[in-house]
Amino acid sequence: MAQLQGKKIAFLATDGVEQVELSEPFEAVQKAGANAELVSLEHGRVQGFEHLDKGKTFVVDHVVDDVDASDYDALVLPGGVANPDHLRTSPAAVEFVRSFFEQGKPVGAICHAPWMLVEAGVVDGVRLTSWPSLQTDLRNAGADWVDEEVVTDGGLVTSRKPDDLPAFCAKIVEEFAEGEHAVQRERAGAARS
């Protein structure tokens, strides 16, 4: 099961990340042969949460200011309410996400993580899903929001909640194995215009 052998996957998260939405996809891509790295706003550790309760902490591999999308083959954005809310206030984090789309690289986003996609300006005309409370924000940003377990559109994989993780993990491995998607670059270019 080395579908992702030789691939390097970035996981962008900060304090408040929904623990299982970081740990399960991280494990899934590693089992498929990828090298997974946690990118965050600061060095040290990221505080995970199990809904509203503190969970484990995770060691940060790189600070977002020190990396570029060109260093990676794909990106995973875990959810948790506080996680993307903090990340979207960081211009470096937003640019990091946008760069994956500009380079046509596959991205996975679950639960509240699509807030980062709104901030990066990459959802116009994209079919996706998220935690239900984000649907108005996503539709206002031009997305075609649907209530489905897992949705794939041009290299972007989205899911709604922790219960969707088995489908989400399987689909990101599949999409990441495929590699770059030209439609991602086209949409990102149109968004910049």
Protein Blocks (a to p, Z undefined) as FASTA:
>chain_A
ZZkgoiacdddddehiafklmmmmmmmmmmnopacddddfbeciddddehjaccdddddf
bdfklgcfklpmbdcddehjklmmmmmmpmklmmmmmmmmmnopacddehjlmmmmmmno
pmgopacdddfklmmmmmmnopacdddfbdceehiacdfbfklmmmmmmmmmmmmmnopa
fklmmmmmmmmZZ
